[in-house]
Amino acid sequence: MAFSYFKNGITDLIPSNIIDFDTLVDLILNNPEDSIINQIRRLRIEGNEIYKKLKQGQKYFTPHSVLRYRKLEGDFFNKNFIDFSGYIFYDLDLNNQLNEVDNYKNYTIKKYGSLASLICKSISGGGVTIGFKIKNKIESINQFNSAISFITTNILYKEIDYIDVSLYRVGQPLHITSDPMAFVDFNNEIEVDLVFPSIIEKSIKQYIMGNYIYNIPIDTFLKLSLKQLLKHVKLATNISVSNRIVDLKRVEVAKIHYRKKKITDTYKHKAYTAIIHTLVYINPDIHPAYLFAYLYYYNQFMADPPMVYGKLESHFRFVYNSIIDDKENDNYNFSNIKVKWVHTNKFSGISPVVRNKIANKLNGKRRSNPSIEKIIEAKNQLILEGVKVTQNNVAERSGLSIATVKRYYKKIPIDLNEYVKELNTYQAISKVKKPLFEYEYFIHPECPIWVFRQDEARLR
């Protein structure tokens, strides 16, 4: 992973040598041209155009490639191109908001520091440069374009207004800046989708049309298959289970539900509004065009007839923008949330049927505990008052139905934490035959041997 290095200014097309990322970082942190670069920044702040001439004479590198000669048009590509650098760089220009550059740099470090290899102030002080190390091996122009498109639409889409799209080219030069306070992480690297639909040609030509979201053309996302799309769009709240089999904890969840019946014209706007709200709640940090693309597929498969494209897009924009506006004004409340307490581990190696039985049993204990506690409290109150303790009196005092009182009248509440620990020590009993049968209940590993023998006899 390396770059071509040019030491004689922007008109120099023959690289002096090849440098690696460590050398580039050292040049940025300890740039011997620091005084000239600071002069360039001062002149730009003053509005003195001489800064551009000084900038042209500064050293530069090709952030995306290693070259023999910096000319790649037409047949020159095969002659001058050696390899891709293994990095993707972005130049984010604040469009003359020079007094905000330091704040913006701190913002980008906070937001992208877990992904980026380098974040620093640009040479003229008008923006920020971000470099990402790519885990995948880029081996073609199409893959290079896909990598940039993937990062632009999945990571940096909120910075789209600041991206200098001229840096999207393979051989584009980037001046070596000076920033002793640059953010550097040698371990960060990202994996990208190397078959992601390209936005490069449209972006470089400043492609502008009505059919885009956040400056990214929607048709970029509609080229994705549903399988590709679902690698990015979550349809349910992701819940991590720390225990081997089951957890008991309060989690607010949301989920996109598939309908058994097709959605008819009468219900489409209401149904799609609910879906958009749910998608935004579950996927707060991805490009909204992903969400629209999913809604597009949902509309194609689940509606009869599908809503026409123009109306679907217009409805999505209206609902999505309303959500964002309400969020920015702290006036948004997602109401379609359900609370889930019991969560089973799908990686436990236990069949879904058995996991559901465990979940149902734990849920039953969790729900019955409050009723049992009310019954015990009602009994104690009746005893203190000298009133006869009967099921009818307990029902009246506790506010529970007589059926509930009868069900739990002699029960005691269970320690749910201990019960969860016990469930997570259980082992599934299986007998290896052809085929392998998994028993749909659990036996504690400390049970006596006759239990296992009885169990084996049951399967014969």
Long-range contacts (C-beta under 8 A, 24 or more apart in sequence): 1-85, 1-86, 1-87, 1-133, 2-66, 2-83, 2-85, 2-86, 3-61, 3-62, 3-63, 3-65, 3-66, 3-85, 3-87, 4-61, 4-62, 4-65, 4-66, 4-67, 4-70, 5-59, 5-61, 6-59, 6-60, 6-61, 6-62, 6-70, 6-173, 7-59, 8-59, 9-56, 9-57, 9-58, 9-59, 9-60, 10-56, 10-57, 10-58, 10-60, 10-173, 10-175, 11-56, 13-69, 13-70, 13-71, 14-69, 14-70, 15-62, 15-67, 15-68, 15-69, 15-70, 18-66, 19-61, 21-87, 21-117, 21-118, 21-133, 21-186, 22-186, 24-61, 24-118, 24-176, 25-118, 25-182, 25-184, 27-59, 27-176, 28-118, 28-120, 28-176, 28-177, 28-178, 28-179, 28-182, 29-179, 29-180, 29-182, 29-184, 30-180, 31-176, 31-177, 31-178, 33-58, 33-59, 33-178, 34-178, 34-180, 37-123, 37-177, 37-178, 38-178, 40-123, 40-124, 40-125, 41-124, 41-125, 44-98, 44-124, 44-125, 44-126, 45-98, 45-125, 51-124, 55-123, 55-124, 55-175, 58-123, 58-175, 58-176, 59-175, 59-176, 60-173, 60-174, 60-175, 60-176, 61-173, 61-174, 61-176, 62-171, 62-172, 62-173, 62-174, 63-87, 63-88, 63-89, 63-131, 63-167, 63-172, 63-174, 64-88, 64-89, 64-144, 64-169, 64-170, 64-171, 64-172, 65-170, 65-171, 67-171, 70-171, 70-173, 71-171, 72-170, 72-171, 80-171, 81-170, 81-171, 84-138, 84-139, 84-144, 84-170, 86-133, 86-134, 86-137, 86-138, 87-117, 87-131, 87-132, 87-133, 87-134, 88-131, 88-132, 88-134, 88-147, 88-148, 88-151, 89-129, 89-130, 89-131, 89-132, 89-167, 89-174, 90-129, 90-130, 90-131, 90-151, 90-156, 90-159, 90-163, 90-164, 90-167, 91-122, 91-127, 91-128, 91-129, 91-163, 91-164, 91-167, 91-174, 92-127, 92-128, 92-129, 92-130, 92-159, 92-162, 92-163, 92-164, 93-122, 93-126, 93-127, 93-162, 93-164, 94-126, 94-127, 94-128, 94-162, 95-126, 95-162, 96-126, 98-125, 98-126, 101-125, 101-126, 101-127, 101-128, 104-128, 108-159, 109-183, 112-155, 112-156, 113-183, 113-185, 114-188, 115-155, 115-188, 115-190, 116-183, 116-185, 116-188, 117-184, 117-185, 117-186, 117-188, 117-189, 118-182, 118-183, 118-184, 118-185, 119-182, 119-183, 120-177, 120-179, 120-182, 120-183, 121-177, 121-179, 121-182, 122-175, 122-177, 123-175, 123-176, 123-177, 123-178, 127-162, 127-164, 129-174, 129-177, 130-156, 132-188, 132-189, 132-190, 133-188, 133-189, 133-190, 134-189, 134-190, 134-191, 134-192, 135-189, 135-190, 135-191, 135-192, 136-191, 136-192, 136-194, 138-194, 141-170, 142-198, 143-194, 143-195, 144-170, 145-198, 145-200, 146-192, 146-193, 146-194, 146-195, 146-196, 146-197, 146-198, 147-192, 147-194, 147-196, 148-199, 148-200, 149-196, 149-197, 149-198, 149-199, 149-200, 149-220, 150-192, 150-193, 150-194, 150-196, 151-190, 151-192, 152-199, 152-203, 152-216, 153-196, 153-199, 153-216, 153-220, 153-221, 153-287, 153-289, 154-232, 154-286, 154-287, 155-190, 157-214, 157-216, 157-287, 158-214, 160-214, 160-215, 160-216, 161-215, 165-203, 165-204, 165-206, 166-204, 168-200, 168-203, 168-204, 169-204, 193-228, 193-231, 197-221, 197-223, 197-224, 211-313, 212-289, 213-287, 213-288, 213-289, 213-292, 213-317, 214-287, 214-288, 214-289, 216-287, 216-289, 218-289, 218-292, 218-293, 218-313, 220-289, 221-287, 221-289, 221-290, 221-292, 221-293, 222-293, 222-296, 224-293, 226-297, 229-290, 229-293, 229-294, 229-297, 230-294, 232-286, 232-290, 233-279, 233-283, 233-286, 233-290, 233-291, 233-293, 233-294, 234-282, 234-283, 235-282, 236-282, 237-282, 239-340, 239-343, 241-343, 241-344, 241-345, 241-346, 243-345, 243-420, 243-424, 244-345, 244-348, 244-424, 245-344, 245-345, 245-348, 245-350, 245-355, 245-358, 245-423, 245-424, 245-426, 246-342, 246-343, 246-344, 246-345, 246-355, 246-358, 246-359, 246-362, 246-420, 246-423, 246-424, 247-342, 247-343, 247-344, 247-345, 247-420, 248-341, 248-342, 248-343, 248-362, 248-366, 248-416, 248-417, 248-420, 249-341, 249-343, 250-339, 250-341, 251-339, 251-340, 251-341, 251-343, 252-337, 252-338, 252-339, 252-340, 253-337, 253-338, 253-339, 253-340, 254-278, 254-281, 254-282, 254-334, 254-336, 254-337, 254-338, 255-282, 255-338, 256-282, 258-302, 259-302, 262-302, 262-303, 262-304, 263-302, 263-303, 263-304, 264-303, 264-304, 265-305, 268-303, 268-307, 269-315, 272-298, 272-299, 272-307, 272-312, 272-315, 272-316, 272-319, 273-315, 273-319, 274-336, 276-316, 276-319, 276-320, 276-323, 277-319, 277-323, 277-334, 277-336, 278-334, 278-336, 280-320, 280-323, 281-334, 281-336, 281-337, 288-320, 291-316, 291-320, 292-316, 292-320, 341-366, 342-366, 349-428, 350-428, 350-438, 351-438, 351-440, 353-440, 354-428, 354-438, 354-440, 354-441, 354-442, 357-440, 357-441, 358-423, 358-442, 361-423, 362-416, 362-419, 362-420, 362-423, 365-414, 365-416, 365-419, 366-416, 368-408, 368-411, 369-413, 369-414, 369-416, 371-400, 371-404, 371-408, 372-408, 372-411, 372-412, 372-413, 373-413, 374-398, 374-399, 374-400, 375-400, 375-405, 375-408, 375-409, 375-411, 376-412, 376-413, 429-455, 431-456, 431-459
